[in-house]
Amino acid sequence: MIGNIIAWVIVGAIAGWLASVVMGTRRGQSLGEDIVVGIVGGVIGGFVLNLLDIGGEVSGLNIASIVVAFIGAVILLLILRAVRGSAQV
């Protein structure tokens, strides 16, 4: 249980950081925000990839989980940018 939580936090931090770099929101995002964006991104990425029948399970600390969370984090940042109407998230 604790190991899973730690894995989610690490995957979230990596995916959220990568997404913020790609989306240009790095200056406005803290480590905590990176973690939240990455974790929520993992849920969004898993949902979207499952809808596309690609399979998008975040299952521990591995490259596939980071990629799924990264895809979802980018989608989340795009949605936030559209809602807020600015480049800063």
Phi and psi in degrees as a GROMACS rama.xvg file:
@    title "Ramachandran Plot"
@    xaxis  label "Phi"
@    yaxis  label "Psi"
@TYPE xy
-63.5919  -38.9915  ILE-2
-61.964  -38.6069  GLY-3
-65.5872  -41.4409  ASN-4
-64.2469  -44.2085  ILE-5
-62.217  -41.6495  ILE-6
-61.8114  -42.9702  ALA-7
-62.3931  -40.2427  TRP-8
-65.6603  -43.9875  VAL-9
-66.5328  -47.0576  ILE-10
-60.9359  -43.3313  VAL-11
-61.0606  -42.8921  GLY-12
-63.5365  -45.7621  ALA-13
-65.6559  -50.1532  ILE-14
-64.9681  -41.7234  ALA-15
-64.7741  -40.581  GLY-16
-64.5668  -48.2123  TRP-17
-59.5732  -43.9659  LEU-18
-63.7126  -39.3244  ALA-19
-67.8353  -32.7592  SER-20
-67.8516  -47.1194  VAL-21
-64.5678  -39.6062  VAL-22
-87.2764  -3.86823  MET-23
74.9137  25.693  GLY-24
-106.016  13.117  THR-25
-55.5777  -42.1574  ARG-26
-64.3935  -31.4301  ARG-27
-95.7484  2.55488  GLY-28
-115.61  132.102  GLN-29
-91.2563  174.686  SER-30
-60.4894  -41.2686  LEU-31
-61.3313  -41.2575  GLY-32
-67.6653  -37.2434  GLU-33
-59.2176  -44.163  ASP-34
-63.1828  -46.6298  ILE-35
-63.3462  -46.5611  VAL-36
-60.4095  -41.6575  VAL-37
-67.4197  -40.7769  GLY-38
-68.3131  -47.1729  ILE-39
-63.0746  -37.7958  VAL-40
-60.6569  -36.1385  GLY-41
-61.8582  -40.4011  GLY-42
-67.5218  -47.2517  VAL-43
-64.0901  -46.3295  ILE-44
-60.9623  -42.7946  GLY-45
-62.3785  -42.4006  GLY-46
-63.5064  -49.2714  PHE-47
-64.6844  -45.4784  VAL-48
-67.5988  -32.7537  LEU-49
-68.5949  -36.7997  ASN-50
-62.5627  -36.7191  LEU-51
-81.5317  2.1554  LEU-52
61.6215  30.6069  ASP-53
-94.7696  -27.8526  ILE-54
86.0047  123.252  GLY-55
-143.825  66.2536  GLY-56
-92.449  132.002  GLU-57
-95.3135  106.707  VAL-58
-130.863  64.9866  SER-59
105.289  -169.722  GLY-60
-92.9541  90.4109  LEU-61
-151.315  169.105  ASN-62
-61.9371  -42.3297  ILE-63
-60.0539  -41.8715  ALA-64
-64.4232  -40.9238  SER-65
-64.3797  -40.6779  ILE-66
-64.0009  -45.0304  VAL-67
-61.779  -46.2773  VAL-68
-65.7642  -37.3527  ALA-69
-62.0136  -46.9304  PHE-70
-58.4063  -47.0477  ILE-71
-64.5717  -37.5811  GLY-72
-65.5308  -39.2864  ALA-73
-64.0497  -43.3807  VAL-74
-60.0276  -44.4725  ILE-75
-60.9291  -45.2024  LEU-76
-65.9903  -35.1341  LEU-77
-63.715  -42.6624  LEU-78
-64.2213  -45.8324  ILE-79
-62.4564  -39.2848  LEU-80
-63.7495  -41.9682  ARG-81
-66.2574  -40.6189  ALA-82
-70.1703  -42.826  VAL-83
-81.4782  -22.7125  ARG-84
73.8171  24.8878  GLY-85
-145.091  170.582  SER-86
-78.756  -23.095  ALA-87
-85.5952  132.484  GLN-88
